[in-house]
Amino acid sequence: MLACKLDEVYGSCTAANSLVAALHMGVNMPTLISYSVRTDRLRSAAAARGDHTGQAIHRTTGVSAGVISRTLNGRTVPSLKTLIRLGAPYGLTLDDLVGDAL
């Protein structure tokens, strides 16, 4: 049902589009869907800009150093809003940062 609605609204259902569409529809994300973070892409994009540490990523993005550390070490999955803040300075979109929905 949700997938059909997402196709109607967005035309395609990448993992990121699914998550964003569900948020727009007011769906409670923790009970609906899980997603993984492509930390490899974040690390690579940050390193290309000279940000080789979590502290450097913190300075560039404004996201707390603790959240960055836990994300890069796979101990937490940040909110979509935080992922947007993490990716934007490095030219990364939600599609770049969100792995397949689990």
N, C-alpha and C positions, 0 to 999 in steps of 0.2 A: 504494500500500500504506500509506504513512505517513498520507496524507490520510484513508483509510478508518478507520484506527486512531484518528486524532484525532477524527473524527466520533463514534466509539463512546465515547471518553473524555469529550469536552467538549461534544458536541452541535452545535457550530458551529466553524467554522475561520477566525476572524479571524486576521490576521497575528500578533498578540500571542499568541493562544491556541495557534497552531501552534508558535511558538517555545517557549513555556512547556511545552507537552506534549512536545516533542522533548527538552527538558532533563530532564523527569521520566522519560522513557524511556531516558535515558543516551546520547542521540545526540550525536555530536561535531559541534557547531554549525558551526564554520568550514568543514567539508567538506560539510555538508548544505544549508545555507540562508544567504542573505544578507538583510539587512533595512536599510532606511533609517530615519533619524531625522527626525521632524517638528520640526526646530529652530524653525520659525515658531511652533508652539504653545508650545514651551518659552519662547521669547523673549516672547511675548505674555502668558503667565501670569506670568512673572517680572516683567515691566514693570508689570502690574496690581498687583503687590504692592510696587512701588517698587524692584525690583532691575533696574536698567537696564544694568549692566555684568557682565562675566564674574566680576569680583572680588566683586560683590554676590551673584551666584548662588553662588559658592564659599562665602561666609560663611553663607548660608542653608542650603545643602545639605551642606556638608562635603566635597564632591567637589573634587579638586585643580583649581586654577585652570588648569593646563596642559591637563588633560583637557577641561574646559569650553571653553577657547579652541579646541582642535582640533575638538571636536564642533560648536560653533557655526559654525566656518569650513569644515566639511565635510571635514576632513582625517582624521577617524577616526570610527568607529562604536563607541561604548562598549558594554560588556557589558550584558546585561539587568539584572544586579544594580545596575550604576551608573545605568542609566536609571531604575530604581525609586527610587534615592536622589535623582536629579535631579528627578523628577516629584512625589514625595510631598509636599514642603512647599508645592507650588503646586496640589495637588489633581488632579494629572494621573496617569492610569493608563498602563500599557504600551500599551493600545489607543490612547490619545491620542498617545503619543510614537512608536510604531512605524508607519512607512509600510508600504506593500505589500511583501510578501516579493518579492525579486528572483529 
